Amino acid sequence: WIRSRAKCIKTSAKPIPSSILGPKITEGEIIDVRVSCRGPDDKLYDKDEQLRQRLPRGCTLIQCRLKDEGQPRLDFGLFALRKFSGGLGDDDDRENDNQAWLRYFLEHPRTASQIIYT
């Protein structure tokens, strides 16, 4: 999915030093995944539901190759909060779209049966 969206998603990979890899791991890398655009990324997230669901701010993957396996393993190292809109009146750079914040919920707020607060 990430590779198919190379125009709006950028990745950068860095090798993991072998001195900190476990004995069964032959090599590893950390892959940082982020939205690639000039200026605020809100417009991209507003238009693309899959982007809102799948790519949070702060997404780091770890890819490792194990001695006994042919294919490398890929897992999340960090999956932060999903991109969200601050709500009505919180975004200084938005005008005329009073419903944009609703698209950032996985389900419409009206479907909530409970409110949990701490």
SELUM-590018 format. One record per residue (C-alpha): residue in three letters; x, y, z. Coordinates in steps of 0.2 Angstrom, whole numbers, plus 5000, padded with zeros to 4 digits. Each point is the difference from the previous one (the first is absolute). Layout:
N
ALAXYZ/...
END
This chain:
118
TRP500050005000/ILE501450125004/ARG500949974984/SER498550034990/ARG499850175007/ALA501850064997/LYS499450184995/CYS499350045017/ILE500949885012/LYS501850015003/THR501149875008/SER501850005007/ALA501049855006/LYS501549995012/PRO500949845004/ILE499949945018/PRO501849975006/SER500449825001/SER500750025018/ILE498250025006/LEU499249874990/GLY499649835008/PRO501049844996/LYS498649944988/ILE499950164990/THR501250024986/GLU499550184995/GLY498750135004/GLU499450174995/ILE498950135007/ILE498850084987/ASP499250175004/VAL498450024990/ARG499150174998/VAL499050114989/SER501050104987/CYS499350174995/ARG500450185001/GLY499250105014/PRO498649925011/ASP499549824997/ASP498250035005/LYS499450014982/LEU500749834996/TYR499349925015/ASP498350094997/LYS499849924983/ASP500749835003/GLU499149885012/GLN501349864998/LEU501350135005/ARG499150055016/GLN499749815005/ARG501749934995/LEU501350145002/PRO500150095017/ARG501350135004/GLY501449905007/CYS500149844991/THR501649905001/LEU500249824993/ILE501449885005/GLN500549884987/CYS501249855005/ARG500749854992/LEU500149855010/LYS501349864997/ASP498749864999/GLU498850094989/GLY500150054981/GLN498850155001/PRO500350155011/ARG498850045014/LEU499250175000/ASP499150075015/PHE499550165008/GLY501350085011/LEU498950155004/PHE498250044995/ALA499550165007/LEU498450105001/ARG499050004984/LYS500050174991/PHE498650105007/SER499150174998/GLY500050115015/GLY498150034997/LEU499050154997/GLY501050175001/ASP501749915005/ASP500850014983/ASP500650174995/ASP500349954982/ARG498349934996/GLU498550104994/ASN498249954994/ASP500149825005/ASN499149975016/GLN499849824997/ALA501849954997/TRP500349945018/LEU498649864998/ARG501049914987/TYR501449965013/PHE498949895011/LEU500049814995/GLU498150015003/HIS498850145001/PRO499950085018/ARG498149975000/THR500349815001/ALA500950015017/SER499049925014/GLN501250055014/ILE501250145004/ILE501649965009/TYR501050135008/THR501550005012/
END
